[in-house]
């Protein structure tokens, strides 16, 4: 059906009026793809041939200087022939016009195109409040150039670098926002369907979008580096670049936002919708906040810059990887960068490339939170970055980085790596890769806590700089050591602490191919010490604590003089802290639970008391010198308590009842302790591993306050509803004693995007 021209224009005008605040405006109708100037005086758009062309429309609206709506007539229906081919630059837009080529009934494709001029600028904007909608712009030096501090520019539904037939038609740069041109909106989620179609910014030789020295830009609902179908790669060299400008007097890039917090129906959808951007397929970086240096008037963005709710290296479905060539996000030396966030709707999904997220020297106050790296939007697996999931080079940084609550799956390389300043690495879940977490070089001085690291082919956590606290982590199935502290040449490794002083701060290390905790004194730097406090775990292939090559200045384990059911004593270095643990087996890589600690006196004597354990229980002890160096474990086996009570003559004094026994029966009354050693949530499925402090125990589990039922470790629950849940498990020992304080773990099942 052919829609009458007058009806089309009336409908477009009505839609546009709904999308924008009411303003006094006029309409100009472009009815020819020719490139001819205006020829009629009096502000009428009419060429010598009696047509209204794009060039003539810009000329007459500039002359009027007021807000006007410039529509492409319905003769423009998105065919390749509906492209205005420029041989010379158009005049700059100097009035607040809205240039609209929307196609009624077919909003997903621009109705008109602009091509060229080769080696020069396509459309130049020199006015505030200009909007360009549903136009294809190709073949120019810069497709759209917003200059002269022109504020509040909007582009939506445009194809930048893509011809009307859907093939690539490269500009050198797609869209350029120059210094001081603040408040740009690249893409929108507000308005009727004709006005909220994604920009497709693809196939450009340099940047798809270059924001240089401009602030308060909002970039959402766009396809970068993919064709209009959202699934086929059509590479920009770099998808998005946001930098300060060093051009005099200098312009910062502040308060720019890429993406949105995804909410409502868009949050339950697996596709990239809402304010999500597809930022994929670039030959270089997906997002670059570092720039190309002062030679091109660029410096790292001052920020704050927020990047959230995007698919980076994924297609629009969120199921398939279209990786960027180098970085997903290169924060570089940019300050105050936040990548992701704690609500699920703020998570960026990142796949492919070399490094997922990277911050570099001088980048102050960097945050990576809640991102999903190596995962599809439905929780399935996709190609992860090949080298690093998250990398921070904290040189010359005074505001420490924060890497929190990210989920990272790697096939090789390192999940999280920091250098110079460790910062806070907390609450992350890391699966696979060669190393889960690595911190190295410089002062360190950070916290690595409450992370879950599983199936690293080499080491779970590696520390190669001083003054770090490594606590409350769960490290499962590392190919070599679970936690490794290595002393590289030239660095005195002091002040590192592995474990903590409470049960909540203990690291759980299980299933390592080598030692649970390895301290490697590779360089023999004098004074290098690492303290190993409370930790637990089992099924490790080596010693639980292994000092290699003279580590910790060759400190020896303490000696046991005696070990009985409720106490132990022995000798150690004067002033050393002696920690005594219970073991569940003779396995050298196993440590079940902490019993007690004491400080050796001036003569080196130490003694501890602890809750009574069965005769024949294996116990182990470490000593930590006053300098902070911890030894390997010394093993002993508990003997029975010595006989007490009795008497002579007519005394009828009752013998003291042994602790934990019923009078006259010898029955065990000590309840076991239950510990959850591993939790894994994937999609709508959760799995728990747990242990008892007593051998031959059975278990009972329950979920969300339902009845306890018999269970075994591991316990798996499937098809859980989104929301908060509580899992509880209690052990029952061979004598029937039940743990009265079940181990509890709260968790959340997230809605699928």
HUVENUR-V105368 format. One record per pair of residues at least 24 apart in sequence whose ideal C-beta (glycine too) atoms are under 8 Angstrom apart, sorted by the first residue. I is the first residue (numbers start at 1). GAP is how many residues later the second one is. If there is no record, write none. Layout:
BEGIN
i->(I:I)
gap->(GAP:GAP)
END
This chain:
BEGIN
i->(3:3:3:5:5:5:8:8:8:9:9:9:11:12:12:12:12:12:13:13:15:15:15:15:15:16:16:16:16:18:18:19:19:19:19:20:23:24:24:25:25:25:25:26:26:26:26:27:27:27:27:28:28:28:28:28:28:28:28:29:29:29:29:30:30:30:30:30:30:30:30:31:31:33:33:33:33:33:33:33:34:35:35:35:35:53:54:54:54:55:55:58:58:58:58:59:61:61:61:62:62:62:62:62:64:65:65:66:66:67:67:67:67:67:68:68:68:68:69:69:69:70:70:70:70:71:71:72:72:72:72:72:74:76:76:76:76:77:77:77:78:78:78:78:78:78:78:79:80:80:80:80:82:82:82:82:83:83:83:83:83:83:83:83:84:84:84:84:85:85:86:86:86:86:86:86:87:87:88:88:89:89:89:89:89:90:90:90:90:92:92:92:92:93:93:93:93:93:93:94:94:95:96:96:96:96:97:97:97:98:98:98:98:99:99:99:99:99:99:100:100:100:101:101:101:102:102:102:102:102:103:103:104:107:107:107:107:107:108:108:109:109:109:110:110:110:110:110:110:110:112:112:113:113:113:113:113:114:114:115:115:115:115:116:121:122:125:125:126:128:129:130:131:131:132:133:133:133:133:134:134:134:135:136:136:136:136:136:137:137:137:138:138:138:138:138:139:139:139:140:140:141:141:141:142:142:142:142:142:142:143:143:143:143:143:144:144:144:145:145:145:146:146:146:146:146:146:147:147:147:148:148:149:149:149:149:149:150:151:151:151:151:152:152:152:152:153:153:153:153:153:154:154:154:154:155:155:155:155:155:156:156:156:156:156:156:156:156:157:157:157:157:157:157:158:158:158:159:159:159:160:160:160:160:160:160:161:161:161:161:161:161:161:162:162:162:162:162:162:166:166:166:168:168:168:169:170:170:170:171:171:172:172:172:173:173:173:173:173:173:174:174:174:174:174:174:174:175:175:175:175:176:176:176:177:177:177:177:177:177:178:178:178:178:179:179:179:179:179:179:180:180:180:181:182:182:182:182:183:183:183:184:184:184:184:184:185:185:186:186:186:186:186:187:187:187:187:187:188:188:189:189:189:189:189:196:198:198:198:198:199:200:200:200:201:201:201:202:202:202:202:202:202:203:203:203:204:204:205:206:206:206:207:207:207:207:207:207:208:208:208:208:208:209:209:209:210:211:211:211:211:211:211:212:212:212:212:212:212:212:212:212:213:213:213:213:213:213:213:213:213:214:214:214:215:215:215:215:215:216:216:216:217:217:217:218:218:219:219:219:219:219:220:220:220:220:220:220:220:220:221:221:221:221:222:222:223:223:223:224:224:224:224:224:224:224:225:225:225:225:225:225:225:225:226:226:226:226:226:226:230:230:230:230:230:231:231:231:231:231:233:233:233:234:235:235:235:235:236:236:236:237:237:237:238:238:238:238:238:239:239:239:239:239:239:239:239:240:240:240:240:241:241:241:241:241:242:242:242:242:242:243:243:243:243:243:243:243:243:244:244:244:244:244:244:245:245:245:246:246:246:246:247:252:252:253:253:253:253:254:254:254:254:255:255:255:256:256:256:256:257:257:257:257:258:258:258:258:258:258:259:259:259:259:259:259:260:260:261:261:261:261:261:261:262:262:262:262:262:263:266:267:267:267:267:268:268:268:269:270:270:270:270:270:270:270:270:271:271:271:271:272:272:272:272:272:272:272:274:274:275:276:276:276:277:277:278:278:278:278:278:279:279:279:279:279:279:280:280:280:280:280:280:280:280:280:281:281:281:282:282:283:284:284:284:284:285:285:285:285:285:285:285:286:286:286:286:286:286:286:287:287:287:287:287:288:288:288:289:289:289:289:289:289:290:290:290:290:290:290:291:300:300:300:300:300:300:301:301:301:302:302:302:303:303:303:303:303:304:304:304:304:305:305:305:305:305:306:307:307:307:307:307:308:308:308:308:308:308:308:309:309:309:309:310:310:311:311:311:312:312:312:312:312:313:313:313:313:314:314:314:314:314:314:317:318:318:318:318:318:319:319:319:319:319:320:320:321:321:321:321:322:322:323:323:323:323:323:324:324:325:325:326:326:326:327:327:327:327:327:327:328:328:328:328:328:328:328:329:329:329:330:330:330:331:331:331:331:331:331:332:332:332:332:333:333:333:333:334:334:335:335:335:335:336:336:337:337:337:337:338:338:339:339:339:339:340:340:340:340:340:340:341:341:342:342:342:342:343:344:344:344:344:346:347:347:347:348:349:349:349:349:350:350:351:351:351:351:351:351:352:352:352:352:353:353:354:354:354:354:355:355:355:355:355:356:356:356:356:356:356:357:357:357:358:358:358:358:358:359:359:359:359:359:360:360:361:361:361:361:361:362:362:362:363:363:363:363:363:364:364:364:365:365:366:366:366:366:367:367:367:367:368:368:368:368:368:369:369:369:369:369:370:370:370:371:371:372:372:373:373:373:373:373:374:374:374:374:374:374:375:375:377:377:378:378:378:379:379:379:381:383:384:384:384:384:384:385:385:386:386:386:387:387:387:388:388:388:388:388:389:389:389:389:389:389:390:390:390:391:391:391:392:392:392:392:392:393:393:393:394:394:394:394:394:394:394:395:395:395:395:397:400:400:402:403:404:408:410:412:414:415:415:418:420:421:421:422:422:422:422:422:423:424:425:425:426:426:427:428:429:429:430:430:431:432:432:433:434:434:435:435:435:435:436:436:436:436:437:437:438:438:439:439:439:439:440:440:440:441:441:443:444:444:445:447:448:449:452:452:452:452:453:454:459:459:460:460:462:463:464:464:464:465:465:466:466:466:466:466:466:467:467:467:468:468:468:469:469:469:470:470:470:470:470:471:471:471:471:471:471:471:472:472:472:472:472:473:473:474:474:474:474:474:475:475:475:475:475:475:476:476:476:477:477:477:478:478:478:478:479:479:479:480:480:480:480:481:481:481:481:481:481:481:481:482:482:482:482:482:482:482:482:482:483:483:483:483:483:484:484:484:484:485:485:485:485:485:486:486:487:487:487:487:487:487:487:487:488:488:489:489:489:490:490:491:491:492:492:492:492:493:493:493:493:494:494:494:494:495:495:496:496:497:497:497:498:498:498:498:498:499:499:499:499:500:500:501:501:502:503:503:505:505:506:506:506:506:507:507:507:508:508:508:508:508:509:509:509:509:509:510:510:510:510:510:510:510:511:511:512:512:512:512:513:513:514:514:514:514:515:515:515:515:515:515:515:515:516:516:516:516:516:516:516:517:517:517:518:518:518:519:519:519:519:519:519:519:520:520:520:521:521:521:521:521:521:522:524:524:527:527:528:528:529:529:529:529:529:530:530:530:531:531:531:531:532:532:532:533:533:533:534:534:535:536:536:536:536:536:536:536:537:537:537:537:538:538:538:538:538:538:538:538:539:539:539:540:540:541:542:542:543:543:543:543:544:544:544:544:544:544:545:545:545:545:545:546:547:547:552:552:552:552:553:553:553:555:555:555:555:555:556:557:557:557:557:557:557:557:558:558:558:558:558:558:558:559:560:560:560:562:563:563:563:563:563:564:564:564:564:564:565:565:565:565:565:565:565:565:565:566:566:566:566:566:566:566:567:567:567:567:568:568:568:568:568:568:568:569:569:569:569:570:570:570:570:571:571:571:571:572:572:572:572:573:573:573:573:573:574:574:574:574:574:575:575:575:575:575:576:576:576:576:576:576:576:577:577:578:578:578:578:578:578:579:579:579:579:580:580:580:580:580:581:581:581:581:581:582:582:582:582:582:583:583:583:583:583:584:584:584:584:585:586:586:591:591:592:592:593:593:593:595:611:612:612:612:612:612:613:614:614:615:615:667:668:668:668:668:669:669:670:670:671:671:671:671:671:672:672:672:672:672:672:673:673:674:674:674:674:674:674:674:675:676:676:676:676:676:678:679:679:679:681:681:681:683:684:684:684:684:684:684:685:685:685:685:685:686:686:686:686:686:686:686:687:687:687:687:688:688:688:688:688:688:688:689:689:690:690:690:692:692:692:693:694:694:694:695:696:696:697:697:697:697:698:698:699:699:699:699:700:700:700:701:701:701:702:702:702:703:703:720:721:722:722:722:723:723:724:725)
gap->(71:101:102:68:69:70:65:66:96:62:64:65:93:59:88:90:92:182:56:58:87:176:177:179:180:53:82:84:179:173:174:171:172:173:176:78:44:42:43:41:42:43:44:38:40:42:43:41:42:43:44:24:29:32:33:40:41:42:43:41:42:43:44:24:27:40:41:42:43:46:82:42:44:43:48:49:50:51:52:79:50:49:50:51:52:31:30:36:60:35:36:32:33:35:39:32:32:34:36:29:30:31:32:33:31:29:30:29:30:28:29:30:31:62:27:28:29:30:28:29:31:27:28:29:30:29:30:28:29:39:40:63:30:25:27:35:36:26:29:34:25:28:31:32:33:34:86:85:33:83:84:85:29:30:31:82:29:30:31:32:53:55:80:81:28:29:30:31:30:31:28:29:30:31:36:54:29:30:29:32:28:31:32:33:35:24:32:33:34:32:33:34:55:30:31:32:33:34:37:32:33:32:31:32:33:34:30:33:34:32:33:34:35:24:31:32:33:34:36:31:33:34:32:33:34:31:32:55:92:93:31:91:90:27:50:86:87:90:89:120:50:55:119:24:25:26:47:48:49:54:24:52:24:25:46:50:51:24:26:24:25:48:54:24:24:49:25:28:24:24:24:24:24:25:26:24:25:61:62:24:60:63:24:24:26:27:28:33:24:34:37:24:25:31:32:33:30:31:32:31:32:30:31:32:29:30:31:32:33:34:28:30:31:32:61:30:31:32:30:31:33:29:30:31:32:35:38:29:31:34:30:33:29:30:31:32:33:31:30:31:32:33:30:31:32:33:24:28:30:31:32:30:31:32:34:29:30:31:32:44:29:31:32:39:40:41:43:65:37:38:39:40:41:42:41:42:43:40:41:69:39:40:41:42:44:48:40:41:42:43:47:73:75:38:40:41:65:66:72:61:62:63:34:35:66:34:33:34:35:33:34:32:33:34:31:32:33:34:35:37:27:30:33:34:35:36:62:26:33:34:35:31:34:36:32:33:34:35:37:40:34:35:36:67:33:34:35:66:68:72:33:34:71:33:32:33:34:35:32:33:34:27:30:32:33:34:32:33:31:32:33:34:36:32:33:34:35:90:32:33:31:32:71:85:86:25:24:25:32:80:24:26:27:28:24:35:38:24:25:32:33:34:79:31:32:33:32:33:32:30:31:32:29:30:31:32:33:34:28:30:31:32:74:30:31:32:31:29:30:31:32:42:45:29:31:32:33:39:41:79:85:86:30:31:32:34:37:38:39:40:84:37:39:42:37:38:39:40:41:38:39:40:25:39:40:38:39:37:38:39:40:58:37:38:39:40:55:56:57:89:53:54:55:56:55:56:54:55:93:53:54:55:56:57:58:62:53:54:55:56:57:61:97:99:52:54:55:89:90:96:42:48:85:86:87:84:85:86:89:91:47:48:89:47:46:47:48:90:45:46:47:45:46:47:44:45:46:47:50:40:41:42:43:46:47:48:85:39:46:47:48:46:47:48:50:57:45:46:47:59:63:45:46:47:48:55:56:57:58:47:54:55:56:57:58:52:53:54:48:51:52:53:50:49:50:48:49:50:52:47:48:49:50:48:49:50:45:47:49:50:48:49:50:51:29:47:48:49:50:52:47:48:49:50:51:89:48:49:47:48:80:82:84:85:47:82:83:84:491:82:487:77:78:484:486:483:484:485:484:47:48:49:106:107:108:482:483:45:46:47:106:38:39:42:44:45:46:105:35:71:34:33:34:35:33:34:32:33:36:37:38:31:32:33:34:45:49:31:32:33:34:35:42:43:44:72:41:42:43:42:43:42:40:41:42:43:39:40:41:42:43:44:45:26:27:38:41:42:43:67:25:40:41:42:43:39:42:44:40:41:42:43:45:48:40:41:42:43:44:70:41:32:33:34:35:62:63:33:34:36:32:33:34:31:32:33:34:62:31:32:33:34:26:29:31:32:33:32:30:31:32:33:41:30:31:32:33:38:39:40:36:37:38:39:38:39:37:38:66:36:37:38:39:44:37:38:39:40:35:36:37:62:63:68:60:31:58:59:60:435:57:58:59:61:63:56:62:30:31:61:62:29:30:28:29:30:60:62:28:29:28:29:27:28:29:26:27:28:29:30:31:24:25:27:28:29:45:57:27:28:29:25:28:30:26:27:28:29:32:35:26:27:28:31:27:28:29:30:25:29:27:28:29:30:28:29:26:28:29:30:29:31:28:29:30:32:27:28:29:30:31:66:28:29:27:28:62:63:27:26:406:407:409:24:24:25:406:24:26:27:28:404:24:35:24:25:31:32:33:34:30:31:32:33:32:33:31:32:33:34:30:32:33:34:36:28:29:32:33:34:52:32:33:34:30:32:33:34:35:32:33:34:35:42:33:35:32:33:34:35:36:33:34:35:29:30:31:34:38:33:34:35:34:36:26:35:36:57:34:35:36:37:33:34:35:36:38:33:34:35:36:37:34:35:36:35:36:34:35:33:34:35:36:37:34:35:36:37:57:58:32:34:375:376:305:374:375:303:304:373:28:28:24:25:26:27:48:25:28:25:26:27:25:26:27:25:26:27:28:29:24:25:26:27:41:44:25:26:27:25:26:27:25:26:27:29:31:25:26:27:24:25:26:27:28:29:48:24:25:26:47:24:24:46:24:25:24:25:24:45:24:38:41:28:45:24:25:24:25:26:43:46:24:25:24:26:24:25:24:24:25:251:24:26:24:24:25:24:24:25:24:25:26:27:24:25:39:42:24:25:24:26:24:25:26:29:24:25:48:24:50:24:24:52:50:24:25:24:24:226:227:228:25:226:24:25:49:52:24:33:24:27:29:26:28:25:26:27:28:29:30:27:28:29:27:28:29:27:28:31:26:27:28:29:37:26:27:28:29:34:35:36:28:32:33:34:35:34:35:33:34:203:204:205:32:33:34:35:37:62:34:35:202:33:34:35:33:34:35:36:33:34:35:32:33:34:38:31:33:34:35:36:37:61:65:25:27:28:30:33:34:35:55:58:24:26:33:34:35:33:34:35:36:32:33:34:35:45:34:36:33:34:35:36:37:38:41:64:34:35:33:34:36:33:35:32:34:33:34:35:36:32:35:36:37:33:34:35:134:34:133:34:35:33:34:36:32:33:34:35:37:33:34:35:36:33:34:32:33:32:31:91:28:29:28:29:30:88:28:29:30:27:28:29:169:170:26:27:28:31:35:27:28:29:30:167:168:179:28:29:28:29:30:77:28:29:26:27:28:32:25:26:27:28:29:30:31:74:24:26:27:28:29:73:75:27:28:29:24:28:30:26:27:28:29:32:33:111:28:29:31:26:27:28:29:30:31:27:25:26:26:100:24:25:24:96:98:99:100:98:99:100:93:97:98:99:90:92:98:46:91:97:45:60:56:45:55:56:57:58:139:141:52:53:54:140:46:47:49:51:52:53:54:153:48:50:51:49:50:48:46:47:45:46:89:90:44:45:46:47:76:89:77:85:86:87:88:86:84:85:73:77:78:79:72:74:76:68:70:74:75:76:75:64:65:66:74:75:76:77:42:48:63:64:65:73:76:75:61:74:76:77:56:73:74:75:76:74:75:76:77:78:47:48:49:50:52:73:74:75:76:43:44:45:46:47:75:93:40:41:42:43:39:40:42:51:53:68:70:36:37:38:39:35:36:37:51:29:33:34:35:28:32:34:51:27:31:50:52:53:26:27:28:29:30:24:25:27:50:51:24:28:30:47:48:49:50:46:47:28:30:43:44:45:46:42:43:44:45:28:30:39:40:41:38:39:40:41:52:31:35:36:37:111:34:35:36:37:52:34:107:109:111:33:32:49:29:42:99:101:80:82:100:24:59:29:46:47:48:58:25:24:54:24:25:68:65:66:67:69:66:68:63:67:62:66:67:68:69:25:59:60:61:65:67:58:66:25:55:56:57:65:68:69:68:51:53:67:68:69:36:48:66:68:66:67:68:69:34:35:36:37:38:65:31:32:33:34:35:30:31:34:39:41:61:63:27:28:29:30:25:26:27:28:39:41:57:24:25:25:39:53:39:41:47:38:37:39:40:39:37:38:34:35:36:37:33:34:30:31:32:33:29:30:32:26:27:28:25:26:27:24:25:29:28:27:28:29:25:26:24:24)
END
